[in-house]
Amino acid sequence: MKYATRFVALVAVLALAGCGPHPRASVKGKVTVAGKGPLTGGAIQFVLDSDPTQIAGGVIHADGSYEVLDAPVGECKVLIDNEHLQKGGKMQGPMVPGYLAGGAKAAPAGATSKMGTSPKGLEVPPGTGEPVGANGLKYMKINHEFAVADRTPLKATVNRGDNAGVNFEVK
């Protein structure tokens, strides 16, 4: 019996040894709009197909370039959104069911109505945010399906090595 207990403990330790954090890699590329040149600003996210809780994102610059430093390795859905650049638009980011932009877990239903205001220390003083249009960032109309995880046609295989030149075209 003593040996059976040790065996079970050894198997448990070995099983847990393989359950570390998911591997990550850097991805760089450009986003273009069909027939219109680069997408002049926005947000990009990589969502792992096999585990949608594995999400990483970055900013699309005015020249259409982006870099995501910690994208999950494997087959990913790619989400692209720029609605926050539209005049009066709200910064929402790409839509992953149950998650907010950047991979943060969404608050439970009704939880935000209890808060009322931002927690102390998280308020953004008026006039300190970067205005829309700063640094050449400007809104370009693209199909909303690129921002929805269940509908985006964009996919990428993120490898452990070099992931430069991973380019996307939106409409």
Secondary structure as GFF3:
##gff-version 3
##sequence-region A 1 171
A	DSSP	alpha_helix	2	17	.	.	.	ID=ss1
A	DSSP	beta_strand	24	33	.	.	.	ID=ss2
A	DSSP	beta_strand	37	38	.	.	.	ID=ss3
A	DSSP	beta_strand	42	48	.	.	.	ID=ss4
A	DSSP	beta_strand	55	60	.	.	.	ID=ss5
A	DSSP	beta_strand	65	72	.	.	.	ID=ss6
A	DSSP	beta_strand	74	81	.	.	.	ID=ss7
A	DSSP	three_ten_helix	83	85	.	.	.	ID=ss8
A	DSSP	three_ten_helix	101	103	.	.	.	ID=ss9
A	DSSP	alpha_helix	111	115	.	.	.	ID=ss10
A	DSSP	three_ten_helix	134	136	.	.	.	ID=ss11
A	DSSP	three_ten_helix	144	147	.	.	.	ID=ss12
A	DSSP	beta_strand	155	158	.	.	.	ID=ss13
A	DSSP	beta_strand	168	170	.	.	.	ID=ss14
###
